Amino acid sequence: MVTSSTPHGSVPDIRNRLVNFKIRDVYIPDPGEILVELYANDILQGRVLDLTDTGTIKQAFAVVEVEGMGRHVIVPIERILSVL
């Protein structure tokens, strides 16, 4: 980021300024930690695509397609909050 008042190559003094950035560009902490801290209690909704072949509900998992996510998520069946 270089502004007209910042000499090329020097770091601008942006202390106490609001800035915007992408979560994936955070260096420390791991971006996953940020998401967990901010959104761990949010509820997602998706369509179950498949179930594991285990005998008990405590060992079973669901493969779920969540709109907007690039890959499927796997959730323990006993942690599913509701079925619509």
N, C-alpha and C positions, 0 to 999 in steps of 0.2 A: 504494500500500500504506500504509494508516494503521492503527496499532494503538491500543489504549486508552491507552498511555503516550506516544504521539506526538501532539503538537498538530497539529490539522488544518492542512495547507499546508506543514509543515516536512518535511525529508527525514530519514527514520529512519537512525540509524547502524547499518548492517548489515555494516560491515567485518569480515572474518574469519568470516563466517557462510556456510553453504552455502545456495544458492538454486536454484530450479528455474525454467526458462523454455523456451519453444519456439524451435527453431532459426530459424524464420521471423521471430522478433521481434528477432534480433540486428541491431544497427545497423552495427557494424564488427567484423570484416571481413564481406564479402558472405557470406550463408548458404551459397552454393555452394562457397566456399573451405573452409568448415568441413567440409562433407560430403566433399569431396575429401581433405582432410587426415585425417579419421577413417576413411573407408570406401573410399578409392580402390582398395584391393587386395582388397576383398570380391568374391566371385563371385556373379553373378546367374544365374537360370535362367528361361528363357521359351520360348514357342512361336513359331517362325518363321511369320509370316503372308505374307510376300512377299519376293522377291529383285529386285534391280535387273537390268536387261537389258544389262549390260556384258559385254564379251568375255573379260576376264581376271579371275582371282581377286583380283588386287591392286587392281582398280577396283570390285569388286562389294561391295554392302552388303545386309544383311538387315534387314527390318522385324520387330521382335520384340515380342510382347506379354508383359509381365512382370506377374504377379499382384500386385495391391496398388498398381500405378502407374496414374495417371489417363490416361496417354497412352503410345503406343508408343515404343520406342527404336529407333534406327538404329545398327547395329554393322557395322564392316568385316568381311567374311566371313573374311579372313585372321586376325582377332583372336579368332574363336570357338575356345574351348579344347577342347570336346568336343561330340559329337552323341549323344544318348541315343535 
